[in-house]
Amino acid sequence: MSSLKPAIFLDRDGTLNVQVIHADQLPYPPKTLEAFRLFDDVPLACAQLAAAGFMLVVATNQPDVGRGKQSQSVVEAMHARLRELVPAIAHIEVCYDSGREKGKPTPRRKPEPGMLLDAARTLGLDLTRSWMIGDRWRDVDCGRRAGVRTVFINFGYAEELRARPDHTVDNFAEAAAVVLQHPR
């Protein structure tokens, strides 16, 4: 029997907390701590996933820090608030890369799987029994590249998926239910 633990990798903006939709019909992170609020179903669903034996790991791109449009201290304050509101979260991986280096993928910036792979090594996680839940194509691609099953929360953004998710749902509670119904 393996001592490695299964994990649920969670995108942050649009998955755990309410995203800001701009005129381009794409989601963006909140700019202030005051604007940071969770979807109502997140605390209970996260507690259920943790109770089922999953380690909860947030994996979030925060490129506005790298672009100089957001302060790292505000992002860290949001993460502190997230941990207060969802104590089941065991670990947070963040990529501050701006994403401006076209043609040069950064291994830790989704859709690349680096944050998931780093967390798996650090925390002793079994990727073959793990999942990625997110609301963007980058989350689905990242999960696929890391070898985990994927659940896509479909908000109907003006962008197309590039890889097919294992499951598509309408909200976080449904995503958690899918995971709990399909243990490996």
C-alpha positions in Angstrom: 0.0 0.0 0.0 1.4 3.4 -1.0 2.0 6.0 1.6 1.3 8.7 -1.0 -1.9 10.7 -0.5 -4.5 11.7 -3.1 -5.0 15.4 -3.7 -7.5 17.8 -5.1 -5.7 20.6 -6.9 -7.9 23.7 -6.9 -7.7 26.7 -9.1 -8.4 29.9 -7.1 -10.2 32.6 -9.1 -13.5 31.4 -10.5 -13.3 28.1 -8.7 -13.0 29.0 -5.0 -13.6 32.7 -5.1 -15.9 34.8 -7.2 -14.3 36.0 -10.4 -14.6 39.4 -12.0 -16.0 39.3 -15.5 -14.8 42.1 -17.8 -16.3 43.3 -21.1 -14.2 40.7 -23.0 -16.3 38.0 -21.3 -13.2 36.6 -19.6 -12.7 36.2 -15.8 -10.2 38.1 -13.8 -9.1 38.0 -10.1 -10.4 40.5 -7.6 -8.1 43.5 -7.1 -8.6 44.1 -3.4 -9.0 42.0 -0.2 -12.4 43.6 0.2 -13.5 42.3 -3.2 -12.3 38.7 -2.4 -15.2 36.5 -1.6 -15.8 32.8 -1.8 -18.6 31.0 -3.7 -21.1 30.0 -1.0 -20.7 26.2 -1.7 -16.9 26.2 -1.3 -16.3 25.8 2.5 -18.7 22.8 2.9 -17.6 21.1 -0.3 -13.9 21.5 0.6 -14.6 20.0 4.1 -16.3 17.0 2.5 -13.4 16.4 0.1 -10.9 16.6 3.0 -13.0 14.3 5.1 -12.9 11.8 2.2 -9.1 11.7 2.6 -8.0 14.2 -0.1 -5.3 16.8 0.6 -6.5 20.1 -0.8 -3.9 22.1 -2.7 -4.6 25.4 -4.4 -2.6 26.0 -7.6 -3.1 29.5 -8.9 -1.5 31.7 -11.5 -1.3 35.3 -10.3 0.4 37.0 -13.3 -0.7 40.5 -12.4 1.9 40.5 -9.7 4.6 39.7 -12.3 3.1 42.4 -14.5 3.2 45.0 -11.7 -0.6 45.4 -11.7 -1.1 43.7 -8.3 0.9 43.7 -5.1 2.1 40.3 -3.8 1.1 41.4 -0.3 -2.5 41.7 -1.4 -2.4 38.2 -3.0 -0.9 36.8 0.2 -3.6 38.6 2.3 -6.2 36.9 0.0 -4.6 33.5 0.6 -4.6 34.1 4.4 -8.3 34.9 4.2 -8.8 31.8 2.1 -7.1 29.6 4.7 -9.3 31.2 7.5 -12.5 30.6 5.5 -11.5 27.1 4.3 -9.3 25.5 6.9 -9.3 22.2 5.0 -6.8 23.8 2.5 -3.5 22.2 3.2 -1.2 24.0 0.8 -1.1 26.9 -1.7 1.1 27.0 -4.7 1.4 30.3 -6.5 3.0 31.3 -9.8 3.6 35.0 -10.2 5.1 34.7 -13.7 3.7 37.4 -16.0 3.2 35.1 -18.9 4.8 37.6 -21.2 7.7 35.5 -22.4 5.9 34.1 -25.5 7.3 30.9 -26.8 9.0 30.1 -23.5 6.6 28.3 -21.2 7.4 28.6 -17.5 7.2 25.1 -15.9 5.1 26.4 -12.9 2.7 28.5 -14.9 -0.6 26.8 -15.8 -1.2 25.2 -18.3 2.3 23.6 -17.5 2.0 21.1 -14.6 4.9 22.4 -12.5 2.9 23.6 -9.5 1.2 20.2 -9.3 4.4 18.3 -9.7 6.2 20.4 -7.1 3.4 20.0 -4.6 3.3 16.2 -5.3 7.0 15.9 -4.5 6.9 18.2 -1.4 3.7 16.8 0.1 4.0 13.1 -0.9 1.0 13.1 -3.2 -0.2 10.3 -5.5 -1.1 11.9 -8.8 -2.7 8.8 -10.1 -5.5 9.2 -7.5 -5.7 13.0 -7.7 -7.9 15.6 -9.4 -7.7 19.1 -10.7 -10.8 21.4 -10.4 -10.9 24.6 -12.4 -12.8 27.0 -14.6 -10.3 27.7 -17.4 -8.7 25.8 -20.2 -5.4 26.2 -18.5 -6.6 24.3 -15.5 -7.8 21.4 -17.6 -4.6 21.3 -19.6 -2.5 21.5 -16.4 -4.3 18.6 -14.9 -4.0 16.5 -18.0 -0.2 17.2 -18.2 0.2 16.2 -14.6 -1.7 13.0 -15.1 -4.6 13.8 -12.8 -8.3 13.6 -13.6 -10.0 16.9 -14.3 -13.3 18.6 -13.5 -14.2 21.8 -15.5 -16.6 24.3 -14.0 -18.3 25.8 -17.0 -19.2 29.5 -16.7 -19.5 30.0 -20.5 -16.5 32.2 -20.8 -15.5 33.5 -24.3 -12.7 31.0 -24.7 -12.6 27.4 -25.8 -11.2 24.4 -24.1 -8.1 22.8 -25.6 -8.2 19.5 -23.9 -11.3 17.6 -23.0 -12.0 17.4 -19.2 -13.0 14.2 -17.6 -16.1 15.9 -16.2 -17.9 19.2 -16.8 -20.1 20.8 -14.1 -21.8 24.1 -13.3 -20.5 24.9 -9.8 -18.0 23.9 -7.1 -20.5 21.7 -5.2 -21.1 19.7 -8.3 -17.4 19.3 -8.9 -16.9 18.0 -5.4 -19.8 15.6 -5.8 -18.2 14.2 -9.0 -14.9 13.5 -7.2 -16.7 11.9 -4.3 -18.7 9.7 -6.6 -15.6 8.5 -8.6 -13.0 7.4 -6.1 -10.1 5.5 -7.6 
